Amino acid sequence: MLNCLMYKLCYYRFVETDGKGFDRVRGYEIGKKHFKLTHFEEVFTTHHWMVRIYKLKPQKNRVRGKLKKLKSGARTSPTLVGGRKKNPWQ
């Protein structure tokens, strides 16, 4: 439960409010207190944390337009242009 996305989005920076990480509504201290969000960034949070809005960060590991080389004996298909695949993002 401590690694699920909903937990991380709800309790992100929660320790900064009082330093202990105690959830007054549920009456217990939260389990995992210090973690970073790798795919989301906080855009807006209301004063009492009733509404929190996050933005999805751009993907760093996706290389667009990089093509695999064809084997010498491979057949050509209609999607190939000049021995290379068409780039679907262009």
C-alpha positions as semicolon CSV with decimal commas, in nm:
position;residue;x (nm);y (nm);z (nm)
1;M;0,000;0,000;0,000
2;L;0,291;0,238;0,064
3;N;0,409;0,214;-0,298
4;C;0,074;0,283;-0,467
5;L;0,027;0,602;-0,667
6;M;-0,277;0,722;-0,470
7;Y;-0,087;0,704;-0,141
8;K;0,207;0,896;-0,287
9;L;-0,014;1,167;-0,438
10;C;-0,210;1,211;-0,114
11;Y;0,084;1,218;0,127
12;Y;0,346;1,391;-0,090
13;R;0,509;1,668;0,124
14;F;0,275;1,579;0,413
15;V;0,558;1,577;0,668
16;E;0,628;1,945;0,593
17;T;0,297;2,048;0,754
18;D;0,374;1,950;1,115
19;G;0,704;1,761;1,097
20;K;0,568;1,434;1,239
21;G;0,347;1,309;0,959
22;F;0,045;1,251;1,185
23;D;-0,288;1,218;1,003
24;R;-0,543;1,377;1,239
25;V;-0,851;1,253;1,051
26;R;-0,748;0,887;1,055
27;G;-0,571;0,915;1,391
28;Y;-0,239;0,754;1,299
29;E;0,111;0,840;1,186
30;I;0,169;0,778;0,817
31;G;0,404;0,495;0,722
32;K;0,636;0,619;0,451
33;K;0,716;0,985;0,507
34;H;0,992;1,087;0,268
35;F;0,961;0,999;-0,100
36;K;0,995;1,171;-0,436
37;L;0,754;1,172;-0,726
38;T;0,934;1,067;-1,042
39;H;0,658;1,099;-1,302
40;F;0,442;1,376;-1,154
41;E;0,500;1,727;-1,025
42;E;0,277;1,923;-0,793
43;V;0,112;2,219;-0,966
44;F;-0,140;2,344;-0,709
45;T;-0,245;2,263;-0,354
46;T;-0,510;2,449;-0,155
47;H;-0,439;2,589;0,191
48;H;-0,600;2,295;0,374
49;W;-0,490;2,036;0,114
50;M;-0,848;1,957;0,008
51;V;-0,761;1,996;-0,361
52;R;-0,426;1,893;-0,506
53;I;-0,342;1,911;-0,876
54;Y;-0,047;1,732;-1,034
55;K;0,107;1,751;-1,381
56;L;0,260;1,458;-1,564
57;K;0,629;1,518;-1,633
58;P;0,763;1,458;-1,985
59;Q;0,918;1,116;-2,041
60;K;1,296;1,122;-2,049
61;N;1,355;0,763;-2,155
62;R;1,153;0,769;-2,478
63;V;1,354;0,841;-2,792
64;R;1,121;0,935;-3,074
65;G;1,217;0,864;-3,431
66;K;1,497;0,617;-3,358
67;L;1,469;0,329;-3,601
68;K;1,600;-0,025;-3,603
69;K;1,821;-0,134;-3,891
70;L;1,680;-0,392;-4,129
71;K;1,847;-0,724;-4,189
72;S;1,995;-0,766;-4,536
73;G;1,755;-1,046;-4,635
74;A;1,440;-0,878;-4,505
75;R;1,149;-0,810;-4,738
76;T;1,033;-0,456;-4,788
77;S;0,681;-0,354;-4,696
78;P;0,470;-0,053;-4,797
79;T;0,562;0,122;-4,470
80;L;0,929;0,124;-4,566
81;V;1,070;0,427;-4,741
82;G;1,423;0,403;-4,875
83;G;1,502;0,096;-4,662
84;R;1,381;0,267;-4,341
85;K;1,049;0,259;-4,160
86;K;0,829;0,565;-4,177
87;N;0,838;0,767;-3,858
88;P;0,479;0,776;-3,722
89;W;0,548;1,096;-3,524
90;Q;0,646;1,309;-3,822
